[in-house]
Amino acid sequence: MQESKLKHYLLLHFIVFIWGFTAILGALITINAVPLVWFRMLLAVIFIAIYFIVKKKSFKIEKKAILKFVISGLIIALHWITFFKAIKVSNVSVALVTMSTGAFFTSLIEPVFFKRRIKAIEIVLGLLVILGLYIIFNFESKYTLGIIYALVSSFLSALFSVLNGLFVKKYEADLISFYQLLFGVLGVTVFLIFTNQFSLDFFKLPISDWFYLLLLSSICTAYAFIASVQVMKYLTPYTVMLTINLEPVYAIILALIIFGEKEQMNVEFYYGAAIVLFVVLLNGLLKNKRAIEKKIRTKKYVKKS
């Protein structure tokens, strides 16, 4: 049993490493953010569809779910477009550290959808995140546009994560993902048609871009998603959450190794990044503590009853 748990824990780290590698691929692929996301989503839909066919899973969904998946699919598409734009106009380190603000945005959005009050500690943690970003802004002003794109992307990421928290109670995770990606790529297709971006040159990519896109859509999107759903059956949400918080760390280390000087920042950037990452980790620890206390209270209540 312990050996099985270790195996799935190592698999989780591998999945998080893959997610961190997504940003690296975004920097390596030469095409702009919008076509990059179109190719990624289209290829990922194909790979997940193959997975459904092999596993003989049903594609059937109820009609009232379609609008939910259309809206959330478009949010995901915009999230990825702004994420890759952030990488293109700045670098991997700036984009990933700024993306870590997702936990702060989630703490603001979640109470609206789950109808609870915003906790004082979440406001304090949010202010600490703003302090970390201020330090980065102040000393890395040349990356301002990249930070803005990453903040928008982070907000959108938090929004669709909260929405998926509602959807997953009713629909299977892989079905949600398939239709969100499908409607997302359809939305980007409409945009590309109206802006007259489709042409023969649109599909004439360097061989290296095709290779990276296949990696991005298959390993970093379709496989990572399916594997992450599987591993959550064996590990606690707390373990999963803490490990996922390592994604920016993995990505920044990879970026320093692959891109070298381009990713080297002022020491103040790392001070600001440390504050943001510390808040993300602290937020996870506090949420886990509250979850444990709630579980204990529930057990006591059941025993008294």
Secondary structure, 3 states (H helix, E strand, C coil): CHHHHHHHHHHHHHHHHHHHHHHHHHHHCCCCHHHHHHHHHHHHHHHHHHHHHHHCCCCCCCHHHHHHHHHHHHHHHHHHHHHHHHHHHCCHHHHHHHHCCHHHHHHHHHHHHHCCCCCHHHHHHHHHHHHHHHHHHHHCHHHHHHHHHHHHHHHHHHHHHHHHHHHCCCCCHHHHHHHHHHHHHHHHHHHHHHCCCCCCHHHCCCHHHHHHHHHHHHHHHHHHHHHHHHHCCCCCHHHHHHHHCCHHHHHHHHHHHHHHHHHCCCHHHHHHHHHHHHHHHHHHHHHHHHHHHHHHHHHHHHHHC
